[in-house]
Amino acid sequence: MEEGEKRIRQEDCSEDKLGPGILTLTNKRIAFDKTRARIMDFSKNVGDTVLDVPLKSVTKTWKEGLLMKKVCFTARTAQGEDTYKFGVFGPGSWRDAISEAVEDDTRERQG
């Protein structure tokens, strides 16, 4: 993490396209690190960071699903806009935390 960066939330989860990993929300970005687990010895290895989105790039946040509830967000990337959907516990609280972090980041950059 960078200097002055603080972790707000972190959870082991799965993203629809990226697969299993660890979702991390900080006061500066949203990151997703891939993980690989082995059933045989119950080990889990953290791999590469496959998603690293600055909060200023997040354009929309919502939750969806009836049985499989997910927190979702859309962000501006070099390829245009991408949507990510994460199966987390308490997607409503994740949505609120992401929205609040984006608002705080916007206020900090403006003033």
N, CA and C of each residue as an Amber inpcrd file, in Angstrom:
protein
   333
   0.8310000  -1.1780000   0.0000000   0.0000000   0.0000000   0.0000000
   0.8780000   1.2440000   0.0000000   0.3210000   2.2980000  -0.5320000
   1.0290000   3.5650000  -0.6200000   1.0320000   4.2710000   0.7300000
   1.8640000   5.3060000   0.8330000   1.8870000   6.1120000   2.0420000
   0.5550000   6.8500000   2.1750000  -0.0220000   6.8310000   3.3540000
  -1.2950000   7.4890000   3.6020000  -2.5080000   6.6680000   3.1970000
  -2.2800000   5.4780000   2.6690000  -3.3890000   4.6140000   2.2460000
  -3.8140000   3.7290000   3.4160000  -5.1330000   3.6590000   3.6410000
  -5.6560000   2.8580000   4.7430000  -6.6790000   1.8670000   4.2260000
  -6.5850000   0.6370000   4.7000000  -7.5470000  -0.3950000   4.3150000
  -8.8660000  -0.1550000   5.0420000  -9.9500000  -0.1340000   4.2610000
 -11.2870000   0.0630000   4.8220000 -11.9740000  -1.2890000   5.0190000
 -11.9330000  -2.1220000   3.9830000 -12.5530000  -3.4570000   4.0320000
 -11.7280000  -4.4140000   3.1910000 -11.8110000  -5.6950000   3.5450000
 -11.1410000  -6.7360000   2.7700000 -11.9110000  -8.0370000   2.9610000
 -12.0810000  -8.7800000   1.8470000 -12.8400000 -10.0240000   1.9400000
 -12.4080000 -11.0020000   0.8620000 -12.3910000 -12.2530000   1.2340000
 -12.1560000 -13.3550000   0.3110000 -13.4680000 -13.5690000  -0.4460000
 -13.4470000 -13.4930000  -1.7660000 -14.6850000 -13.5870000  -2.5410000
 -14.3840000 -14.0700000  -3.9560000 -15.3590000 -13.9370000  -4.8290000
 -15.1950000 -14.3310000  -6.2230000 -15.8350000 -13.2760000  -7.1190000
 -15.1750000 -12.9820000  -8.2370000 -15.7120000 -12.0520000  -9.2270000
 -16.1690000 -12.8640000 -10.4230000 -17.2560000 -12.4500000 -11.0710000
 -17.8530000 -13.2210000 -12.1670000 -16.8630000 -13.6180000 -13.2520000
 -16.0200000 -12.6870000 -13.6960000 -15.0820000 -12.9680000 -14.7930000
 -13.6780000 -13.3100000 -14.3120000 -13.2700000 -12.7560000 -13.1800000
 -11.8940000 -12.9240000 -12.7030000 -11.6910000 -14.1550000 -11.8410000
 -12.7670000 -14.6880000 -11.2480000 -12.6680000 -15.8770000 -10.4080000
 -12.4150000 -15.5310000  -8.9550000 -11.8650000 -16.4890000  -8.1880000
 -11.6660000 -16.2870000  -6.7520000 -10.4860000 -15.3710000  -6.4480000
 -10.6180000 -14.6580000  -5.3250000  -9.5340000 -13.7730000  -4.9170000
  -9.9050000 -13.0000000  -3.6680000  -9.1370000 -11.9520000  -3.4120000
  -9.3460000 -11.1170000  -2.2330000  -9.6310000  -9.6980000  -2.7060000
 -10.8220000  -9.2030000  -2.3360000 -11.2440000  -7.8480000  -2.6760000
 -10.8350000  -6.9150000  -1.5420000 -10.1660000  -5.8230000  -1.8880000
  -9.7050000  -4.8660000  -0.8960000 -10.1540000  -3.4660000  -1.2830000
 -10.7710000  -2.7740000  -0.3360000 -11.1570000  -1.3730000  -0.5090000
 -10.2900000  -0.5370000   0.4180000  -9.5980000   0.4500000  -0.1440000
  -8.8180000   1.3830000   0.6640000  -9.3850000   2.7860000   0.4600000
  -8.7840000   3.7530000   1.1110000  -9.2320000   5.1280000   0.9410000
  -8.7580000   5.7280000  -0.3910000  -8.0370000   4.9300000  -1.2120000
  -7.5500000   5.4230000  -2.5100000  -7.9400000   4.5520000  -3.6990000
  -8.2610000   3.2630000  -3.4540000  -8.4930000   2.3640000  -4.5870000
  -9.2720000   1.1240000  -4.1850000  -9.6870000   0.3750000  -5.2290000
 -10.2660000  -0.9490000  -5.0630000  -9.3180000  -1.9110000  -5.7720000
  -8.8800000  -2.9370000  -5.0710000  -7.9450000  -3.9020000  -5.6490000
  -8.5050000  -5.3130000  -5.4920000  -8.1210000  -6.1720000  -6.4330000
  -8.5200000  -7.5740000  -6.3750000  -7.3010000  -8.4220000  -6.6940000
  -6.9110000  -9.2620000  -5.7220000  -5.7640000 -10.1610000  -5.8730000
  -6.2700000 -11.5780000  -6.0910000  -5.8260000 -12.2270000  -7.1530000
  -6.2060000 -13.6090000  -7.4370000  -5.6450000 -14.5240000  -6.3540000
  -6.3730000 -15.5900000  -6.0730000  -5.8850000 -16.6050000  -5.1430000
  -6.0200000 -17.9800000  -5.7810000  -5.1740000 -18.8900000  -5.3160000
  -5.2430000 -20.2870000  -5.7400000  -5.2640000 -21.1330000  -4.4690000
  -6.2630000 -21.9990000  -4.3740000  -6.3940000 -22.8380000  -3.1830000
  -6.1780000 -24.3030000  -3.5610000  -5.6640000 -25.0570000  -2.5950000
  -5.4970000 -26.5020000  -2.7710000  -6.2830000 -27.1980000  -1.6810000
  -7.1900000 -28.0630000  -2.0990000  -8.0260000 -28.8020000  -1.1530000
  -7.1830000 -29.8110000  -0.3520000  -6.2140000 -30.4080000  -1.0120000
  -5.4300000 -31.4840000  -0.4000000  -4.7950000 -31.0720000   0.9280000
  -4.2100000 -29.8800000   0.9780000  -3.5580000 -29.4420000   2.2150000
  -4.1520000 -28.1380000   2.7770000  -5.3210000 -27.7520000   2.2560000
  -6.0390000 -26.5650000   2.7270000  -5.2000000 -25.2850000   2.6550000
  -4.3370000 -25.2060000   1.6550000  -3.5070000 -24.0070000   1.5300000
  -4.1290000 -23.0470000   0.5290000  -3.8030000 -21.7860000   0.6920000
  -4.2800000 -20.7590000  -0.2280000  -3.1160000 -19.8270000  -0.5210000
  -2.8460000 -19.6070000  -1.7920000  -1.7600000 -18.7330000  -2.2060000
  -2.3240000 -17.4950000  -2.8830000  -1.8270000 -16.3350000  -2.4740000
  -2.2420000 -15.0860000  -3.0990000  -1.3700000 -14.8770000  -4.3240000
  -2.0260000 -14.6090000  -5.4490000  -1.3090000 -14.4080000  -6.6980000
  -1.1800000 -12.9350000  -7.0360000  -1.2940000 -12.6360000  -8.3140000
  -1.1200000 -11.2770000  -8.8080000  -2.3370000 -10.4100000  -8.5500000
  -2.1050000  -9.1090000  -8.4820000  -3.1930000  -8.1380000  -8.4160000
  -3.7060000  -7.9740000  -9.8380000  -4.9360000  -8.4100000 -10.0820000
  -5.5000000  -8.3700000 -11.4300000  -6.4270000  -7.1760000 -11.6350000
  -6.7610000  -6.4810000 -10.5540000  -7.6230000  -5.3040000 -10.6420000
  -7.1200000  -4.2730000  -9.6500000  -6.8560000  -3.0720000 -10.1340000
  -6.3840000  -1.9860000  -9.2850000  -7.0020000  -0.6980000  -9.8200000
  -8.1540000  -0.3210000  -9.2640000  -8.9380000   0.8020000  -9.7730000
  -8.8880000   1.9600000  -8.7860000  -8.3830000   3.1230000  -9.2110000
  -8.4410000   4.2980000  -8.3330000  -9.9020000   4.6880000  -8.0880000
 -10.2080000   5.1860000  -6.9050000 -11.5850000   5.5340000  -6.5790000
 -12.1460000   6.6060000  -7.5090000 -11.2790000   7.4690000  -8.0400000
 -11.7620000   8.5200000  -8.9420000 -12.2980000   7.9460000 -10.2520000
 -11.9750000   6.6900000 -10.5680000 -12.4460000   6.0510000 -11.8000000
 -13.7910000   5.3490000 -11.6330000 -14.2480000   5.1580000 -10.4030000
 -15.5130000   4.4680000 -10.1500000 -16.6650000   5.4110000 -10.4950000
 -17.5600000   4.9620000 -11.3950000 -18.6600000   5.8120000 -11.8470000
 -20.0110000   5.4170000 -11.2650000 -20.1750000   4.1450000 -10.8720000
 -21.4690000   3.6710000 -10.3670000 -21.2410000   2.4800000  -9.4450000
 -22.0420000   2.4110000  -8.3770000 -21.9680000   1.2960000  -7.4270000
 -23.3810000   0.8370000  -7.0980000 -23.6010000  -0.4820000  -7.0830000
 -24.9130000  -1.0220000  -6.7400000 -24.7610000  -2.4550000  -6.2650000
 -25.8770000  -3.0160000  -5.7540000 -25.8960000  -4.4390000  -5.4020000
 -27.0060000  -5.0870000  -6.2070000 -26.8540000  -6.3910000  -6.4620000
 -27.8630000  -7.1010000  -7.2350000 -27.9370000  -8.5480000  -6.7940000
 -29.0300000  -9.2120000  -7.2130000 -29.1920000 -10.6310000  -6.9530000
 -30.2010000 -10.9240000  -5.8640000 -30.8680000 -12.0660000  -6.0300000
 -31.8090000 -12.5210000  -5.0190000 -31.1890000 -13.6060000  -4.1510000
 -30.6730000 -14.6530000  -4.7700000 -30.0180000 -15.7300000  -4.0200000
 -28.5190000 -15.4910000  -3.9180000 -27.8990000 -15.2370000  -5.0510000
 -26.4610000 -14.9530000  -5.0940000 -26.2870000 -13.4350000  -5.1330000
 -26.1980000 -12.8120000  -3.9740000 -26.1130000 -11.3580000  -3.9030000
 -24.6880000 -10.9000000  -4.1650000 -24.5790000  -9.7970000  -4.9030000
 -23.2660000  -9.2930000  -5.2950000 -23.2120000  -7.7850000  -5.1570000
 -22.0090000  -7.2820000  -4.8620000 -21.7590000  -5.8580000  -4.9420000
 -21.1170000  -5.6210000  -6.3100000 -21.5790000  -4.5830000  -6.9910000
 -21.1350000  -4.3100000  -8.3580000 -20.6690000  -2.8670000  -8.4670000
 -19.7140000  -2.6330000  -9.3590000 -19.3420000  -1.2610000  -9.6630000
 -18.8530000  -1.1720000 -11.0970000 -19.0310000   0.0100000 -11.6690000
 -18.5500000   0.3040000 -13.0070000 -17.4380000   1.3300000 -12.8650000
 -16.3560000   1.1280000 -13.6240000 -15.2110000   2.0350000 -13.5470000
 -14.6810000   2.3430000 -14.9430000 -14.1730000   3.5590000 -15.0960000
 -13.5160000   3.9380000 -16.3450000 -12.1330000   3.2990000 -16.3830000
 -11.8220000   2.6580000 -17.5090000 -10.5120000   2.0430000 -17.6930000
  -9.9360000   2.5050000 -19.0260000  -8.7500000   2.0490000 -19.3470000
  -8.1280000   2.4010000 -20.6230000  -8.9420000   1.8640000 -21.7960000
  -9.6870000   0.7750000 -21.5870000 -10.4860000   0.1720000 -22.6440000
 -11.9070000   0.7240000 -22.7050000 -12.2520000   1.6850000 -21.8800000
 -13.6150000   2.2140000 -21.8210000 -14.1470000   2.0670000 -20.4130000
 -15.3530000   1.5410000 -20.2790000 -15.9300000   1.2760000 -18.9650000
 -16.0850000  -0.2230000 -18.7750000 -15.6970000  -0.7040000 -17.6010000
 -15.8430000  -2.1140000 -17.2580000 -16.7070000  -2.2360000 -16.0070000
 -17.4840000  -3.3140000 -15.9520000 -18.3210000  -3.5980000 -14.7940000
 -17.7810000  -4.8460000 -14.1000000 -17.7120000  -4.7820000 -12.7820000
 -17.2210000  -5.8940000 -11.9700000 -18.2980000  -6.2700000 -10.9670000
 -18.4740000  -7.5860000 -10.7510000 -19.5000000  -8.1010000  -9.8440000
 -18.8630000  -9.1050000  -8.8880000 -18.8920000  -8.7730000  -7.5970000
 -18.2370000  -9.5830000  -6.5770000 -19.2530000 -10.2200000  -5.6390000
 -19.1330000 -11.5190000  -5.4340000 -19.9780000 -12.2410000  -4.4840000
 -19.3820000 -12.1080000  -3.0930000 -19.8790000 -11.1600000  -2.3130000
 -19.3600000 -10.8860000  -0.9740000 -20.4640000 -11.0840000   0.0620000
 -20.0780000 -11.2130000   1.3280000 -21.0460000 -11.2300000   2.4200000
 -21.4350000  -9.7760000   2.6830000 -22.6930000  -9.5110000   2.8190000
 -23.1490000  -8.1440000   3.0870000 -22.9080000  -7.1930000   1.9320000
 -23.4400000  -7.5020000   0.7510000 -23.1830000  -6.6270000  -0.4050000
 -23.6970000  -5.2060000  -0.2180000 -24.7480000  -5.0260000   0.5770000
 -25.2550000  -3.6860000   0.8360000 -24.2560000  -2.8330000   1.6010000
 -23.6130000  -3.4320000   2.5860000 -22.6220000  -2.6740000   3.3600000
 -21.3630000  -2.4190000   2.5260000 -21.0140000  -3.3570000   1.6320000
 -19.9000000  -3.1170000   0.7080000 -20.2370000  -1.9560000  -0.2260000
 -21.4600000  -1.9580000  -0.7670000 -21.8860000  -0.8730000  -1.6620000
 -21.7840000   0.4720000  -0.9510000 -22.2710000   0.5250000   0.2840000
 -22.2240000   1.7630000   1.0540000 -20.7840000   2.1960000   1.3310000
 -19.9240000   1.2490000   1.6760000 -18.5250000   1.5700000   1.9660000
 -17.8100000   2.0950000   0.7240000 -18.0630000   1.4730000  -0.4380000
 -17.4380000   1.9300000  -1.6800000 -17.9400000   3.3300000  -2.0320000
 -19.2510000   3.5420000  -1.9520000 -19.8260000   4.8570000  -2.2650000
 -19.2630000   5.9400000  -1.3510000 -19.1590000   5.6420000  -0.0800000
 -18.6200000   6.6120000   0.8830000 -17.1490000   6.9030000   0.6010000
 -16.3660000   5.8730000   0.2810000 -14.9470000   6.0690000  -0.0220000
 -14.7750000   6.9200000  -1.2800000 -15.6200000   6.6880000  -2.2900000
 -15.5560000   7.4780000  -3.5310000 -15.8940000   8.9400000  -3.2260000
 -16.9340000   9.1750000  -2.4250000 -17.3060000  10.5490000  -2.0490000
 -16.1880000  11.2320000  -1.2710000 -15.5970000  10.5250000  -0.3140000
 -14.4860000  11.0970000   0.4740000 -13.2960000  11.4270000  -0.4120000
 -12.9870000  10.5290000  -1.3700000 -11.8790000  10.7580000  -2.2990000
 -12.1430000  11.9850000  -3.1720000 -13.3830000  12.1380000  -3.6270000
 -13.7540000  13.2970000  -4.4550000 -13.5990000  14.5840000  -3.6540000
 -14.0880000  14.5910000  -2.4100000 -13.9490000  15.7840000  -1.5500000
 -12.4870000  16.1260000  -1.3020000 -11.6740000  15.1000000  -1.0720000
 -10.2540000  15.3190000  -0.7940000  -9.5400000  15.9080000  -2.0080000
  -9.8650000  15.4240000  -3.1980000  -9.2200000  15.9380000  -4.4100000
  -9.6750000  17.3570000  -4.7390000 -10.9100000  17.7150000  -4.3810000
 -11.4330000  19.0380000  -4.6880000 -10.9910000  20.0980000  -3.6850000
 -10.7660000  19.7010000  -2.4810000 -10.4810000  20.7200000  -1.4730000
  -9.2780000  20.4610000  -0.7150000
